[in-house]
Amino acid sequence: MILDIVKKYKPIIKTFAIQKFKKVRNAYQLMCKISFVNHSELYIKDYLFLDGTRKYSFHWQNDRKECIIRWDNAPHHQNKVSTFPFHQHMGKDEIIEESKPMRIENIFNYIHSEIT
């Protein structure tokens, strides 16, 4: 799946590295780092557990290592967003905003639209 997405968005990707991948039945653990042609970077942590629950963080940062946006479903900010646990951190000040549940495909589509 991730390799198909990387292939689709190859024109905007400078480097791609899988740092960790484990799969057991329907569960998986994926960690990767992607560098884009505009010198921004995306750090992916996406885990699907055997019980069907999922934990993720997609952290996109600029060339100064400042957060552009991070989407995650960590169970914090319960009183800040109605979409709890789904939220996003916006900009270098990481302002918390609502978010829908995210998938890798959504993230690449978003970054592609921002870069091109």
Secondary structure, DSSP 8 states (H G I E B T S, - for coil): -HHHHHHHTGGGEEEEEEEEEEEETTEEEEEEEEEETTS-EEEEEEEE-TTS-EEEEEEEE-TTS-EEEEEE--S--TTT-TTTT-EEEETTTTEEEE-----HHHHHHHHHHHH-
